[in-house]
Amino acid sequence: MITEARETLAAELADVGVPVWTEWPDKFVPPCVLLVPATGTYITSGGYGGQYVLALDVIAVTGRGSYDVVLPSLESLVERVLTYTADWSLSGVDSPSLVTVGGTEYLATVIHISKHVQE
C-alpha cells in the first residue's frame, strides 16, 4: 500500500519535465524532484480499519543561476508538481531556500502532501 502509492505518484510526476527520484540519487543533477517520506509524521490512522494517511514530501530543486532566474524556474516547477498531485491533500509549500549539495548551492522548496491509502 505505501510503496504502491509512492511509486504511482512518482510515475505521475514523471510528466513534470525534470527527473524524479524516490531515493537520494548517486549523482545529483538539478533541476529535479525528490519524493521522500514526510519529515515528522509519515503514516497516521485514516479513521477506519485498514485505512491510513500517507504523508510525503516532494522536494523541488532548481538548477544554478541568479535568483531572478531560478526563483521563477522553481515556481514553475512547484506549479507543475501541484498539478500532478491534485488528488493528494496539500499541507503547504515551504518558502524557497538555498540548500547545499556537494558544496554547491541550489534553490529548493518542500511541498507537503498526504493521501488516504487503503490496506
N, C-alpha and C positions, 0 to 999 in steps of 0.2 A: 504494500500500500504506500509506504513512504518513498521507496526507491522509484516505484512506478510513477507517482505524482511528480517527483523531481525530474525524472527522465522525460516525461511527457512535456513538462514546462520547458526543459532545455531544448527539446526538438522544436517547440513552437517559437522559442526565442531565436532560433537559428535564422529566422527571417528578418532580424533587426539590422543585418548588414555588417556585423562585426563578429569575430569568433566568440563563441560561448563556451565557457569552461565550467564543469561541475566539480572540479578539484583544482588546486593551485597548479598551473602549468610549469613544466620544466623550464621553458623559455617564455618569459613574459614579454609580449609584444602588443601594446595598446594601439589603437583603441580595441577594447574588448569588454566582455561582460563575464563576471564570475557569479555563479549560482551556488550559494552555500547555506548551511543551516543557520537559522537566525541566531543572533547574539542574544543571550539570555534564555528565555523560554523557547524551546524548539517544538514541543508537542504538548497539547493540553487536551482535556476532555472535550468532546463535542456535544456533550449533554445527553446522548443516547448510547445504548450499548453498541460497541463496535464502531462508534464514530468519534473521530478526533479532529483537532485543528492543527494543521501542519504550518509552521511559520518558517519562511525562508527569507534570506537577504539576497537581493540582486545588486551586485556592486558594478556600477558603470564607471569605466575608466577611459579617459581620452588620451590621445597622443600628446606629444610635447609641443610647446609653442607659446606664443604670447597669450596672456589672459583674455584679451579681447577676441582671440580666435578660438581658444579651447573652451571657453565658457559656452558660447553658442553651440559648439560641437557637442559638449556634454548635455546641454539642454535638449538638443535634438535627439540624442541617444536615449535620454530619460523618457521623452515623449514616445519614442518607438517601443521602449520596454513597457510603458504603461498601456499602450495599445494591445500588446500581446499578453498582458496579464489582466485584462479587463474582467475575466471570470474569477479572479482572486480578489480578496479584500485588501485594500491598501491601508496600511497603518500610518505611513508617512514617508517622506523623502528627506534625508539629511541634507543640510546645507553643503554645497560643494566645498571640498577642502583639498589641500595638497597632500599626497601620500608619496612616500619614498620607497621605491623598489629597486634594489641593486644599485643604490647610490643616485638614482635618477628620480626627479620629482614629476608626478603626474597629477592632473586634476581629476578627482573622483567623487562619487556620492554613493550612498546606500539607499536602496529602495526596499522598504519593509513590507512584505506581503504575507498573507495567510489564506488557507483554504480548508474547508471541511473535507476530510477524506474518510472513506469507509473501509473497515477491515475486511 
